[in-house]
Amino acid sequence: MKITLVSLNYSPELTGIGKYNGEMAPWFVAAGDNVDVVCAPPYYPEWKVHAGYSGLSYRTSVENGVRVTRCPLYVPAQPSTIKRLSHLASFAFTSGLALFAKVFKRPDVVFVVEPTLFTVPVTLLFCKLVGAKSVLHIQDYEVDAMFGLGMAGKAGFLASAAYKVERWLMRRFDAVSTISFSMMTKAEQKGVDPQRLVFFPNWSDTSFVHPSVDGSDLRKLWGVTESQKIVLYAGNIGAKQGLELVLDAAERYLSQPDIRFFLVGSGAYATELQSMATQRGLSNVEFKPLQAWEDVPAMLAMADVHLVVQRKGAADAVLPSKLTNILSAGGNAVITAEADTELGRLVNEYPGIYSCVEPENVASFCQGLETELAKSGVNSVAREYAEKNLNKEAILGRFREDLLSLIG
């Protein structure tokens, strides 16, 4: 099977979509498939092109058996709405040129990842021209996220037009996959034929991230005593997370020196959040850079409580990728999500898997923290869920069968 993947993000990015794409493409190669990737140079979540890469020119290389074409694009240091749209549009243009340069390779399947929806029109045109099956994979509903979080201002004519274009584009794909059942329902509501929907959840390497990993050495390195408890947020530090809530909670715990908050990661909002913590005198809050992937299991193991924080209106548009590894590690976690979202329903189906609290509500958040801080040891409900539902080999194997069935 010849597969072309079109996505903004790819390895060596350590978080989110780039991490999943970087694991998926080599897996298909190992299964005997031919994989081409059209992507941007790594820049996320720092919003800065990584050293050794260029945002000004094309570069093609073979990485782990995958032919990777990295396309130039505009990467704003401080992404406002207008700058972010320019960023997405620049990749849509340069990736479109790279995609059409592969016209004589005639892939069987072109797999495009949202975000960004900007790449979709060219991808559909390319598939029509070469006779390839088109698959849209939705990691985030970016139109919902944009208007749900107020990034594009008030809804109105602009929102109505954006939703109509989104619906029209989604209905043109041979298959639409996404990462949760609620997101599949949303795709159906947007007009996608249920027969074309494919469930393709994010996964965890449950043999690599597991509860028996020892995190004690990392605790010592970070200066954490045996009696202290760690509340950990690890991932992208951006505006959509609403991480001011963590600072609000930390302020309430200032009188309890045995509880320390660590925010690990980078992103467009990191500097501002650090400045806020300093101004408020939050001595119990520490910031750490993104950790190397080989150190992630130890980082997850050392935490007593994990955080998955989102603003209101984001949880049904975005299912946090960081949650898969938290569950695989058997971690105790506090998740901010409305009760009627997938995250809210999951906690009802699997009581004890984590504490789900109202977004942007510090009292509710602290109550969830108290519940999880009172626990100790491995969260067996979380680990069992991960083993049954998040196993990397099983998920990718099922999806490959779906693609083979699609191309007949």
PyMOL commands that set and color helices and strands:
alter all, ss='L'
color gray80, all
select helices_A, chain A and resi 16-30+81-100+117-130+142-148+157-170+181-189+194-196+216-221+239-241+244-252+270-279+293-302+322-328+342-349+362-373+380-389+392-407
alter helices_A, ss='H'
color red, helices_A
select strands_A, chain A and resi 2-6+34-39+59-63+66-70+109-114+133-138+175-178+197-199+229-234+259-264+285-288+305-308+333-336+355-357
alter strands_A, ss='S'
color yellow, strands_A
deselect
rebuild
show_as cartoon
